[in-house]
Every structure is written in C-alpha cells, then in structure tokens.
Amino acid sequence: MKKGNFWALLPLIFFVVVYFSCSYILGDFYALPVLVIFVLALFVAFFQFPKVSFSEKLSHFSKGSGDENILIMILIFLLAGAFGELSKNIGAISSTINFALTYVSPQFIVAGLFLVGCFISTSLGTSVGTIVALAPIAVGLEQNIAGIMPIALAAVIGGAMFGDNLSFISDTTIAATRTQDVGMRDKFKVNFKMVFPVAILVFIIYGFQGQALVKNLQDIPVGDYEVIKIVPYVIVFVLALLGLNVIFTLGVGIVIAAIIGLFTHSVDFLAVLKSINDGFAGMFELSLLCLIIGGVVGIIRFNGGIDYLLNAVTKRIDSKKKAELGIAFLTGLVNLAIANNTITIVIVGPIAKEISDKNGLEGKRVASILDTISCFIQGLVPYGAQILAALAAANMVLSEQKLPLLSPVDIMQYLYYPVLLGGVTLLFIIFRKEKQVVA
C-alpha cells in the first residue's frame, strides 16, 4: 500500500476543527451551516498543492461527486423526503402515534413510549422527527407524574435511535448500504439480530422503572386515528423486507400515500404534488452536502490522503476483527467530532469500503457496524440533535412554569438503548466467527 500524504487530509481536518470549535463557542452544534463549512473545506483542497493544476483538481472533484453510489444515494434521499412529507401531510404520523398509544397500558407508559418510539422511527426513518413528535407527550406526563420527564424523554430518544438505525428509509441506512454496495435487506438481517435483543432488554428495564412511577395513573389522553393512514408505512416496510429495490419501494409508498390522502380527502391533487416537492426540497441540503463531500474526498484521494489514512489504520490490522474495530473507531471518532451520524457515514463509508475490500470483510457486516456505532454515539452526545430536541421540548414547558431546567445529564443517565447498542456492537465484532488471519 502507498504511504500516502498526511497533509492531503487538511480539508477534513479544517472542517472538523472549524465546525467543532465554532459550535462549542456558540454552544449549539446545529447553529453553523454544515454545507457552508464543507464548501470552505473544498476551497482548502483547491488551494492545496499549487503545483497540481486547478483543472486536474476540478476533474477529481467531479469524479468524486459523480460517484455512482453518491448519485443513487441522493435519488433515494429525495424519494424518502417525498414519502415522509406526503405521509405527514395526509395525517399518517398523528394516526400512527395515536394508534400506538391507544394500546399502551398506563402502568407501562415509559416502556410504551420506548416501544412507540421504535415503531414510529422505523416508519418515519428519522430519529429527530420521532423525538419532535413524541417529546411533548413525554413532557406532558410530568403534570400527572412528578419526576417522570427525564426517563420518559430518554425512552423516546432510545426508541427513536432504534428506527434511525434499522429503518429502510433512514438516512443512515441509505448511506451505510450505498457506501458498502450492499442490499438493505441483507444489512437489515444482520442489524436486526444485534438490535432486537437490546430493544427487548431496554423495554423490560423501562417497564420495571416506569411501573414504579405510575402506580396511580389511570388514563392517558390520546387523539383519534385512522388505521388506513398507517398503511403506507406498513407497505414500505414489507416491500423493503421482501427485497424490492428501495427506489421502487419508495415510489410505491408515495403512490399509496397519495391515493389514501385523496381517498380520505386529507389532501387534494395539488397538495400531493406540493408535498412531494417540499419533500424533495427538504433533502436538497443533504444531497448537495453529499456531492460536496464526495468531491472533497475525490481530491483527498488523488493527493494521497486516503492512502495515508488507510495505512495508518490498517498497519496493525492482521485480522478481520481488527479491521472491523478500526472501522468502528473511525466512525465513533468522526461522529463525536461533528455530531451528525448521516454525515459521519458519508465521510467514513468510502474509507470503510476500502478497508473492507482489503481485508475481505462482508459488506453487510460493515454497513451494520457503520450504522450502529454512529447511532450509539449520536444517541449519547449531549450536543447531538436528538438530546437537544428533547431538551428543547422539556425546557420550553419548564421555563414557562418557572421550574429548574433539565440538563443533558438528567436524560443521559436513562439512555440505556444507545449504551447497550454500542456494547452489543463491540461484542458483535469481538466474537465474530471468522478468525482467519489476512496474509
């Protein structure tokens, strides 16, 4: 393997340092526009190594941006955005939440919130969207059950991370499978074996803890729902599980959601088109970011940065186990730095693919490791969108009532799912069956 050039990594180092330091100073890791910072990193790559012509750098930027996996990933992002926006506008989200809460026993409300979070996030494919939808319910329980808010919010976050990791239309799943060139169903099968036992254990823990808090609670106010509006989520999940290409799966989901919306008079034809367009628009920034990242990585690869990184990571790798641990370490490190699991996978994914190919790893295992480790870190970082969204919902109410505000630590002590997910993923790597040594 070529030794590579450490300084070729300067654009990525620039991005991490600027993004992390400025976000820390501002006290908000989502105040800075990530796309702008990455464009600045791109210009760092353009100005580096002046002996190389600008046209040649631009050529490698174009090759990186036009990578087949990136373009397919962007198409899937756009379709997922359209499906999510249309489903929301026909009332599918509220119907799904109310349907689930209708059958949750009040005595098991904390475990129930975790279960509902798992179901909603798997349907929506977004952890933040799930938290925004369910956090007000968790906050509202405080009026009847003093002290339940932190653990209830933790249950919501845990359930949200379950679907963020497992859903067929999650950004992280799309990114992980496309960068490793594996089918979603294959990744799902590996992933499910890892996360399902964790989800069962966490459900039991929340069941015991929550039951002690809600002994006297008799009822929970729940809104109306229409079962037919849940159908698009079920169809998308089943089709994806059956192995239908995700592009066709999302296309069918959009058509079904449109038909149901028109049939129930929830939307008219123009509203359907507007919802699809709004869904596309909601994915524009992420899509552009993927193009820019792909281009930056293309220049870095040309300048020897990827070779250097691979050499640094793999020089002590003499087994598949160590190769997977190296991928997990890189994923966790980048996610800690930028607090965004989707972007982490887009950045680390191509590097992980090269490590995987060199060491004969299974793509479905690598995709699962990328996704689970990023969700493990993302679900725990106090400056991540998930915890910040939950805190925003809680502290808005607490400030109005002039009560002490919650801190991230108040919630983090109950975040059993991300912690156990990370532990199980490491065990999954350490106790892998294949033990061959790479020659």
Secondary structure as the mmCIF struct_conf table of DSSP 4:
data_model
#
loop_
_struct_conf.conf_type_id
_struct_conf.id
_struct_conf.beg_label_comp_id
_struct_conf.beg_label_asym_id
_struct_conf.beg_label_seq_id
_struct_conf.end_label_comp_id
_struct_conf.end_label_asym_id
_struct_conf.end_label_seq_id
HELX_RH_3T_P HELX_RH_3T_P1 PHE A 6 LEU A 9
HELX_RH_AL_P HELX_RH_AL_P1 LEU A 10 LEU A 26
TURN_TY1_P TURN_TY1_P1 GLY A 27 GLY A 27
TURN_TY1_P TURN_TY1_P2 PHE A 29 TYR A 30
BEND BEND1 ALA A 31 LEU A 32
HELX_RH_AL_P HELX_RH_AL_P2 VAL A 34 PHE A 47
BEND BEND2 GLN A 48 GLN A 48
TURN_TY1_P TURN_TY1_P3 PRO A 50 LYS A 51
BEND BEND3 VAL A 52 VAL A 52
HELX_RH_AL_P HELX_RH_AL_P3 PHE A 54 SER A 65
TURN_TY1_P TURN_TY1_P4 GLY A 66 GLY A 66
HELX_RH_AL_P HELX_RH_AL_P4 GLU A 68 ASN A 89
TURN_TY1_P TURN_TY1_P5 ILE A 90 GLY A 91
HELX_RH_AL_P HELX_RH_AL_P5 ALA A 92 THR A 102
TURN_TY1_P TURN_TY1_P6 TYR A 103 TYR A 103
BEND BEND4 VAL A 104 VAL A 104
HELX_RH_3T_P HELX_RH_3T_P2 PRO A 106 PHE A 108
HELX_RH_AL_P HELX_RH_AL_P6 ILE A 109 LEU A 124
HELX_RH_AL_P HELX_RH_AL_P7 SER A 127 GLY A 140
HELX_RH_3T_P HELX_RH_3T_P3 LEU A 141 GLN A 143
TURN_TY1_P TURN_TY1_P7 ASN A 144 ASN A 144
BEND BEND5 ILE A 145 ILE A 145
TURN_TY1_P TURN_TY1_P8 ALA A 146 GLY A 147
HELX_RH_AL_P HELX_RH_AL_P8 MET A 149 LEU A 166
TURN_TY1_P TURN_TY1_P9 PHE A 168 ILE A 169
HELX_RH_AL_P HELX_RH_AL_P9 ASP A 171 GLN A 180
TURN_TY1_P TURN_TY1_P10 ASP A 181 ASP A 181
HELX_RH_AL_P HELX_RH_AL_P10 MET A 184 LEU A 213
TURN_TY1_P TURN_TY1_P11 LYS A 215 ASN A 216
HELX_RH_3T_P HELX_RH_3T_P4 VAL A 227 ILE A 230
HELX_RH_AL_P HELX_RH_AL_P11 VAL A 231 LEU A 241
TURN_TY1_P TURN_TY1_P12 LEU A 242 GLY A 243
HELX_RH_AL_P HELX_RH_AL_P12 VAL A 246 PHE A 263
TURN_TY1_P TURN_TY1_P13 THR A 264 HIS A 265
BEND BEND6 SER A 266 VAL A 267
HELX_RH_AL_P HELX_RH_AL_P13 PHE A 269 GLY A 282
TURN_TY1_P TURN_TY1_P14 MET A 283 MET A 283
HELX_RH_AL_P HELX_RH_AL_P14 PHE A 284 ASN A 303
TURN_TY1_P TURN_TY1_P15 GLY A 304 GLY A 304
HELX_RH_AL_P HELX_RH_AL_P15 GLY A 305 THR A 314
TURN_TY1_P TURN_TY1_P16 LYS A 315 ARG A 316
STRN STRN1 SER A 319 SER A 319
HELX_RH_AL_P HELX_RH_AL_P16 LYS A 320 ILE A 338
HELX_RH_AL_P HELX_RH_AL_P17 ASN A 341 ASN A 359
TURN_TY1_P TURN_TY1_P17 GLY A 360 GLY A 360
HELX_RH_AL_P HELX_RH_AL_P18 GLY A 363 GLN A 378
TURN_TY1_P TURN_TY1_P18 GLY A 379 LEU A 380
TURN_TY1_P TURN_TY1_P19 PRO A 382 TYR A 383
BEND BEND7 GLY A 384 GLY A 384
HELX_RH_AL_P HELX_RH_AL_P19 ALA A 385 GLU A 400
TURN_TY1_P TURN_TY1_P20 GLN A 401 LYS A 402
HELX_LH_PP_P HELX_LH_PP_P1 PRO A 404 LEU A 406
HELX_RH_AL_P HELX_RH_AL_P20 PRO A 408 MET A 412
TURN_TY1_P TURN_TY1_P21 GLN A 413 TYR A 414
HELX_RH_AL_P HELX_RH_AL_P21 TYR A 416 ILE A 430
TURN_TY1_P TURN_TY1_P22 PHE A 431 PHE A 431
BEND BEND8 LYS A 433 LYS A 433
HELX_LH_PP_P HELX_LH_PP_P2 GLN A 436 GLN A 436
STRN STRN2 VAL A 437 VAL A 437
HELX_LH_PP_P HELX_LH_PP_P3 VAL A 438 VAL A 438
#
